[in-house]
Amino acid sequence: MHRYALKGFLAVDDAVQLTARIVSHMTSAYEGFGLHLGDGFLEFGEGRAVINPQSDGMMFFVGANDFLTGYGIRTLIEASVVAILPSREVCIEWDQAENQPLEAAASRFGAGRR
């Protein structure tokens, strides 16, 4: 289990399509950060992320072994969202994911298995 866990939400209408575009952008743009696709996760060595489309938007889950890695992954997600949605005002609402292991959250929401 990761020491630092964050969850975020972005309200969008076309969440399934945008999730696929964001994951594609991240895997190509951030390969130098050690990013690769794991078993439904975006793996970053000392952390991982899950992006799940919902009916009213996208849920983001970030888990990391240290503070800097967690917030670094969060920043890469935000940068990718802005790159994919340059004409929209983007506001991802982030919060601590207290007592919510990333693996449990990912399996409950179908961790990227599209």
C-alpha positions as CSV (number, residue, x, y, z in Angstrom):
1,M,0.0,0.0,0.0
2,H,1.2,3.5,-0.7
3,R,1.9,6.1,2.0
4,Y,0.4,9.0,0.1
5,A,-2.9,8.7,-1.7
6,L,-4.8,11.4,-3.6
7,K,-8.1,11.3,-5.4
8,G,-9.4,13.8,-7.9
9,F,-12.5,14.5,-10.0
10,L,-13.0,16.4,-13.2
11,A,-16.5,17.0,-14.5
12,V,-16.7,16.3,-18.3
13,D,-19.3,15.0,-20.6
14,D,-17.2,12.7,-22.8
15,A,-15.2,10.9,-20.0
16,V,-14.5,7.6,-21.8
17,Q,-13.0,9.2,-24.9
18,L,-11.0,11.8,-22.9
19,T,-9.7,9.1,-20.5
20,A,-8.3,7.2,-23.5
21,R,-6.7,10.3,-24.9
22,I,-5.2,11.4,-21.6
23,V,-3.7,7.9,-21.0
24,S,-2.3,7.9,-24.5
25,H,-0.8,11.3,-24.1
26,M,0.8,10.4,-20.8
27,T,2.3,7.2,-22.0
28,S,4.0,8.9,-24.9
29,A,4.9,12.2,-23.3
30,Y,6.2,11.0,-19.9
31,E,8.0,7.8,-20.8
32,G,11.2,9.5,-19.7
33,F,9.7,9.7,-16.1
34,G,9.7,5.9,-16.0
35,L,6.0,5.7,-16.9
36,H,4.6,2.5,-18.3
37,L,1.2,0.8,-18.3
38,G,0.8,-1.8,-15.7
39,D,-2.2,-4.0,-14.9
40,G,-4.8,-1.3,-15.4
41,F,-2.5,1.3,-13.8
42,L,-0.1,4.0,-14.9
43,E,3.1,2.9,-13.2
44,F,5.7,5.4,-12.1
45,G,8.2,3.3,-10.2
46,E,7.5,4.7,-6.7
47,G,3.9,5.5,-7.5
48,R,1.0,4.7,-9.7
49,A,-2.2,6.3,-11.0
50,V,-5.6,5.2,-12.2
51,I,-7.9,7.3,-14.4
52,N,-11.5,6.1,-14.5
53,P,-14.3,7.5,-16.6
54,Q,-17.6,8.0,-14.8
55,S,-21.0,9.1,-16.1
56,D,-20.4,12.7,-15.0
57,G,-16.7,13.0,-15.3
58,M,-13.3,11.4,-14.6
59,M,-12.0,10.0,-11.3
60,F,-8.3,10.2,-10.7
61,F,-6.5,8.1,-8.0
62,V,-2.8,8.6,-7.2
63,G,-0.8,6.5,-4.8
64,A,2.9,7.0,-4.0
65,N,5.5,6.0,-1.5
66,D,6.5,9.6,-0.9
67,F,5.0,13.1,-1.0
68,L,7.0,14.4,-3.9
69,T,6.2,11.4,-6.1
70,G,2.5,11.7,-5.3
71,Y,2.3,15.4,-6.1
72,G,4.6,14.9,-9.1
73,I,2.2,12.3,-10.6
74,R,-0.7,14.7,-9.9
75,T,1.1,17.5,-11.8
76,L,1.7,15.2,-14.8
77,I,-2.0,14.3,-14.8
78,E,-3.0,18.0,-14.7
79,A,-0.6,18.8,-17.5
80,S,-2.0,16.1,-19.7
81,V,-5.5,17.2,-19.1
82,V,-4.6,20.7,-20.1
83,A,-2.8,19.5,-23.2
84,I,-5.8,17.4,-24.2
85,L,-8.4,20.1,-23.3
86,P,-6.6,23.4,-24.2
87,S,-9.8,25.4,-24.8
88,R,-11.5,24.4,-21.6
89,E,-11.0,25.8,-18.2
90,V,-9.8,22.8,-16.3
91,C,-10.4,22.4,-12.5
92,I,-9.6,19.0,-11.0
93,E,-10.9,18.8,-7.4
94,W,-8.2,17.0,-5.4
95,D,-8.4,15.5,-1.9
96,Q,-6.6,13.1,0.3
97,A,-7.8,9.5,-0.3
98,E,-7.8,8.6,3.4
99,N,-8.1,4.9,4.2
100,Q,-8.6,4.0,0.5
101,P,-5.9,1.8,-0.9
102,L,-5.3,2.6,-4.6
103,E,-5.7,-1.1,-5.6
104,A,-9.1,-1.3,-4.0
105,A,-10.3,2.0,-5.6
106,A,-9.0,0.8,-8.9
107,S,-10.7,-2.6,-8.8
108,R,-13.9,-1.0,-7.6
109,F,-14.0,1.4,-10.6
110,G,-12.6,-1.0,-13.2
111,A,-9.1,0.3,-13.4
112,G,-8.5,1.3,-16.9
113,R,-9.6,-2.0,-18.4
114,R,-11.3,-0.7,-21.5
